[in-house]
Amino acid sequence: MSVYQVVHMVAMWHGFVAAAWAMHMVGGVPSALVLWCAALRIFAAHR
């Protein structure tokens, strides 16, 4: 795994965390849970 890939993955993950937090603050728990499920699925697929 190259440094670029690691940086890209971390940046993506931080983007998901930020998006999930924003969704949680704006739309409440259900939308945040949906986003978390999608993020975890994508994260698992990239491993």
C-alpha positions, 0 to 999 in steps of 0.5 A: 500500500502506497503512502498516497493510498493511505492518505486518500483512505484517511481523507475519505474516512474523515470526509465520511465522519464529517458528513455523518456528524453534519447529517446527525446535527441537521437530520437527526439519528436515522439519516446519520445511521444510514450514512454510517452504514454506507460509510462502513460498507465502503470502508470494508470494501476498500480493505 
